[in-house]
Amino acid sequence: MKTKEEPIQVEDNKQLEIVEDAGIEYTESQDLEDIEPTDENIFNIIERLSSEDWKENFYGFGNLRSVYQFHPEEFKQYLPKFKELIKEGVENLRSSICRNSLNLTSEIYSTPKDLSEKDENGDLTP
C-alpha cells in the first residue's frame, strides 16, 4: 500500500508526483472581494467559466460568488447566462471546481436575498 508521499507508477515506468496543493485557495464568504458587475467583468467571468483550464473555472466561480455577495440584484439580472455554467460546475469531476460551484449554490439558497423563483411545479429555482 502506497503512502501519500510516494509517487504513483504509470505506464513506461514514468512517475507522477502527487501534488498536495495545486496552487488554489478556497475563499471564505467573508473574505471575498467586491467585483463590480460591469459588462466587461461579467464577460470575463463567463470566459473563465467556459475555459478549458480548470483553474480559470475555479477562479471564475470565486468571481461569481463575489458578484452574488456584493451585487445580488445585478447577479439576478445575469443569472440566465450563468445557470448552465453553474450546473456544469456542480457536475464537474474535478472536486475543486465542483466544491466552489457548490459553495456558490449554497450561498444562493442559504442567504435571505430573494433570487429564487418558483417553477411550474412550485419548486424553488435559482
N, C-alpha and C positions, 0 to 999 in steps of 0.2 A: 504494500500500500504506500502510495506516494504522499509526502507531506507537501504543504503549500509552497515551501521554498524550492523544492525540486523542479527542474524543468520537465516539460512533457515531451516524450519522444513522438516524433511524427515521421511520416514516410521518408525514405532515403537517409535515415539516421540524423536528420536535421533536428535541432532542438528549438522549442518555442519557450521563451522565458515567460513565466507567469508575472503579469503586471498587476500589482495590488491596486494602485491608483492610476487611473487612465488620464489624470490631469483635469478632472472635473470636480466641481464642488456644488452640492445642493445648497440652495439659498433658502433660509427660513423666511416665512412671510414677512416678519417684522424687519428683515434685513434687505428686502427688495428695494431697488432704487426707482424713482419715478421716471417713466418713459412717456413723453408726450405722444399722444395718438395722432400724429400728423400723417398725412397720406404717405409721405416718404418712409416714415418709421413703420407704418403698417405694411407697406410693400416689402420692406426689408425683413420684417418678421415672417411674412408669408414665404419669402425667398428662403429664409433659414429653415422653416418647417418643411419646405419642399425639397431641400437639398439632399443629395446622396450621402453627404458627410454627416455621420451620426452626431458629432459634437455640435455641428451647426443646428441640428434638430434639437438637441438638448438645450442649448442656449436660447433657441427660438422659443421654447416653452417657458423658459425663465423670463424672457421679454414679455411674452403674452401674459404671464402671471402678474407682471408689473403693471401692464396696461389695465388689467382687470382690477387690481387693488386700488390704483390711484384714479382711474377714469372709468368707472363701471358703466356709465351711460354711453360713452363712446365705444366701449367694448361691446355693448349690446348692439350697437349700430353695425359693427363689423362681424358679429357672431356668425351670420350666414357664410361668410368667407372662411371662417375658422372651423366650423363644425366638422367637416370631413377630415381636416388635418388633425384635429384633436382626437377623433375616432381612430385614425391611423396610428397616432402616438400611443393610445391606450392598448392597441392590438400589436404594437411593435415588439419583436422578440428581444430586442436589446433592453435589458432591465432598466438602465439609467433613463432612457427615453420614456419607457412605459411609466416609470415612477414619477418623473417630472410632469408628464401629462396627467397622471392620476392626481398629483398634487394640485394642479390647476382645476381639475374636475371636482375634487374635494372642496377646494376653496369656493368654487361657484355654488355648490349645493349647501355649504355649511355657513355661509355668510348671509346676513339679512338683506343684502341687495336684491331687489326684485328683478332677476333676469330670467327666471323660469316662467314658461308659459305652459298651459295645459293643451295637450293634443286632443284629437277627436275622441280618444278613449278616457280622457280625464287624467292621463299620466303627465307628470311634470317633465318637461324637456328644457334643457338649457337653451 
